[in-house]
Amino acid sequence: MMQLAIQEPYMLTIQPDDFFISPRRLDENFGTMICFHRRYDLGDEHNYGDNEDFLKDLYLKTVGNDEKGEEKYDRLLDRLSKQPDTPFGSREYACAVNQALMAEIEKEHIVLPLYLYDHSALAMSTDSFIGRAVHAEWDSGQVGWIYVSKEDIRAEYQVDRITPSVREQAENRLKDEVRIYDAYLRGECYGYELYKNGELTDSCWGFVGSFDEAIKDIAEYLPDECKGMTEKLAEVSDPASMVKTLLKHARIQVEQAAKDMERKPREQVLGVEL
């Protein structure tokens, strides 16, 4: 989809940014996004083999990554495997282990689940897609986690204690990072090119979010004489008409350049003294 607006002598085009780099690679993020999927490379780079490896590592970082921490971890698994309602190897056992580990992890971290919806396109959220997306029962599920340590939160907000207000701010930042990544997965990345008399004078790429959000951000980048152009945008569905418009503006530029050349003294055109 390409959008175009003309406000002589300017022409503005807005189009998808097909070469936008993942915001998890490009930006310095507040949280860490760990995902596991057999087909897609999602989230941040990591060396965890599976979800169990990740939760164990975060658990040990919480209770102590040493021999005592390992012993505590082993005792927890052993205790849960011996309970009649969570026999080792069962689904109930895996859920119980995750809950027990998370109860400890959340003492020193804020952790939010990540859900992926895979149906003709990808989407990600911290909330389940069940009940709010078609075929979500089959095409969605938890794919990982996004988290930040409370130590990093205290350093970021320069506080000694994490109050409910600070916690809410931290959670919202994690959710914003997921929202941006979701837009990236959906292909909601845009850029603009600004022409004056057929000549490209400005361009910028990497606006991520809904189209309306991108338009709002792009409007702030445009020079003062182009204010209001984003309100005149119209979709260009015919590539031929787009080319025709570009050629028209290019022709204007060429004609103007030719007139400028004619006005110059002949010796300046030739670059020699007569």
N, C-alpha and C positions, 0 to 999 in steps of 0.2 A: 504494500500500500504506500503510495506516494501522495503527499499533500503539497499544494502549490498556492502561493499568493503573490499578486503583482500590485505594487504601489510605486509607479514610475518615479525615479529610474531604477527601482529595486525589484528584484524577483527573489522570493524565498521558497526553498524546497525543503521539505521534511520527509525523511524516509527511514526505513528500518536500518539499524546498524548490525549487519550480518557478521561482522568481525569483532564484536565486542567480547573482551576477555572476561571470564568469570569473576564476579566481584569477590569471590573467595581467594582468587589469585592476585587480583589487582589492588584491593584495598587493605588497609591495616584494620583488622576487625577487633571488636570488643570481645566477642565470644569465640569459642572454638566449635566448629561443626564437624561431627564425626558421623559418617554414613557408611552403610554396607548394602551393596546391591550387586547382583551377579552380572548385570548388563551395563549399568551406568556408573560412570566415575563422578560421584557427587561430593559436595562439601569440601572440607580441607584435606590436604594430603596427610596420610598417617600410615603407620606400620602395624596396626592392629589386625590380627587374623580374623577376628569375629567380634561380636558384641560382648561375649564373655570376657575376652582379653581386655577390652576397653573398660568394662565395669570393674574388673579386678584391679586394673592399673589405677583407676580413679579412687577405688576403695583404699588401696594401699597408700596413695598420696594423702588420704584423709586420716587413716589410723596410724600410719608410719610405714614407710617403705623399707622395712628391715626384717630381721628374723622373727621378731615378736608379731609384726604385722602379718607375715605369712602364716604363722601359727594360728592367729586369730581368724584368718580367712579360712584355713583348713577346718578349724573347729566349727565354724558356721556352716560350711557345706556338710560336714559329717552329721551335725545335729539335725539339719533339715532332711537329709537322706534317710534318717531313722524314724521320722514321723510317719504314722500310718496314712495320713492324708496327702503326703508329698513324697511318694516312693521315688527313689533315684531313677533318673531317666524319663520320668513322666513329664507331661506338660505342666502339671501342678507344681512339680519340683522346680522346674525352670522359672516359673513365675514367682515362686516363693523366694528363690535365690535372688532374683532381680529386685524384689521388694525389700529384702533384708539388706542387700548391698546399698540400694538407693537410700534407705533410711539413714545409713551412716554417711554416705557421700553428701547428702543434702545438708549435713551439719556444717560443711565447709565450702559448699558450692551451690549455685543456682543452676538447675538442670531442667531443660524443657525437651519434651519428645518431638521428633520430626516425623511427619507423615508424608508419604509420596502418593500422588494420584497419577496413574499412568494409563491414559485413555485418549489416544490420538495425539495427545500432547502431555507434557509433564507439568505438574504443579506440586508445590510443597507448602506445608502449613504446620504450625505447632498444635493445631486442633485436628481431630480425626475428620475425614471426608465422609464418613458414614452418615447418611441422612441429609447431606447437602450437595451431593454430586451423583450423577447418573452412573449406575454400575459400580459404585464405590465399594460395595460388599466384595467384589471380585478384583477390582483394579486399584485398590489402595491398601495401605498398611504402614506400620511404623518402619522407618528406614534408618533411624539413628537418633542422635541427640545433639543439642547445642547447649554449651555450658560455659560458665565463667566462675572462677574461684572467688570466694569472699575476700581473700587477700587482695586480689586485683581490683575488686569493687571498692574496697577501702582506699586503695592507692588512687584509683581513677577519680573518686569523688572527694578525696582528701578528708576522710572521716575516720574516727576511731571505732564507731559503732554503726552497724547497718540497721537503720530505722526502717519501719514499714514504708516510708516515703522513698528512701534510697533503694530499697529492694524493688519497689514498683518501677522506679526509673530504670534500674538495671534490667528487669524483665522486659520492659518495653523496648529497650535497646536491642535485646536479643531478638525480640519479635520483629523489630524493624529490619534487622539483618536478614531474617528469614523471608520477610516480605520482599526485600530487594532481590534476594536470590530466587524467589518464586517468580518474580517478573523476568529475571534473566532466563529461567527455564522455559517460561512461556514465550520467549522471544520478544518481550516488550522492551526493546532497546532501540533508541532512535538517535538520529543526528540531523544537522541542518547544514545547508549551503546557502549563502547569501550572495547574489549577483547584483552588480551595479553597472548599468549600460552593457550588459552581456559579459562582464568580467567578474570572475569569482573574487570577492573581496574578503570573505570571512566564512569559516566553517568550524563546526565543533561536533564531536561525537561522544557517545557514552552516556546519554540520558536514559536512565533506567526507571521503569515504573509504568503505570497506565499511560495511555496516549495523552489524556487530559493533564496528568502530572508532568509529562515531558514537555507539553506545549507551554505550560506555566513556567517551567524552568528555562526553556529556550527563550521565552519572551524577555526574561531578565538579562540575557546575554546580548540581545540585539541593540544596535546604536539607537540613540534617541530619535533620529529621523525615521526609524522603522517601527516605532511603537504603534501598536494596533494592527500590525500586519498579520499576527497569528489569528486575529479574529476574522480574517478574510480567507483563511485556508479552505481549499476545496480539493476533494480527492481527484487524482488524475488516474483514470482507469485505462486510458488509451496511450500507450508508449509513443505512438506517432505524434500525438498532439504535444507531448512533453518535448520531444526532439524539436518540433517546429517552433515552440516557444523559446527554447534555448538558442536555436539558430537565429531567431529574430533579434534577441538581445545581443548575440554575438555580432550580428551584422551592424547593429547600431554602434557597437564599440569599434568595429573596423572602419566604418564610415567616418566616425569622429577622429580616429587616428590618422586617416588619410587627409582630412582637412587640416589637422595640426601640422602634418608634414608639409603641406603646400604653403603654409604660412611661414615656415622656417627659411632663412636665407639659403641659397643654393650651396654655398660653401659649407654650411653646417650639415646639410643633408649628405654631401659627398665626403665630408670629413677632411677636406684639403683646402689650402689657401689658393685663391685665384688672383 
